[in-house]
Amino acid sequence: MTANIDSTWAQRYFENLHRSISTPDITEKLFEVRRIWVSAIEDGRKIIFAGNGGSAAIASHCSVDLTRAAGMRAVNFNEADLITCFANDYGYAEWLAKAVESYGDPGDALVLISSSGRSPNILRAADIGKALRLTVITLSGFDADNPLRSAGQTNLWVDSHSYNVVEMTHHVWLLAVIDMQIALTRQAEPSGPE
């Protein structure tokens, strides 16, 4: 069976991806995410990332890059022993909320990533994060009325129903904030002797 994809498929695909990444208000929202991260770090706090599946991979990548390349303390909850222990003890819908409760501190920034914006464990983590006075940042996609889209203090939403478009857009947006932080840090560093 031959797929019916013509030569313009890739062009349309990348045009759709570009459109999702470059939404009109995204620059302002990315600056707000950076402001929240800087505020947390300046207050001696940390940035916590969490997601499921591909979003968990994004959380891992971003937390490591933020720590290593941007010098901002960040963690993620992707350790198999943590997930399986907490899911076994509290149920999958509650494991992430319990992890936030155990490891989150007031003033931390909590970045929650869910393509659908409907993952019960992510939604519960948003609730507990707010209750514990963490600053919650959400990234979601799919339906405009998904519950995660209004669950944080700052909410980024991708207008797409394609998992890969949503996940790639989330990844690009978060890495853009990290690159912004790296660039601004380098600008602020005093230059050495010539």
Secondary structure, DSSP 8 states (H G I E B T S, - for coil): ------TTHHHHHHHHHHHHHT-TTHHHHHHHHHHHHHHHHHTT--EEEEESTHHHHHHHHHHHHHHHTT---EEE---HHHHHHHHHHH-HHHHHHHHHHHH--TT-EEEEE-SSS--HHHHHHHHHHHHTT-EEEEEE-SSTT-GGGGSSSEEEE-----HHHHHHHHHHHHHHHHHHHHHHHHHHS-----
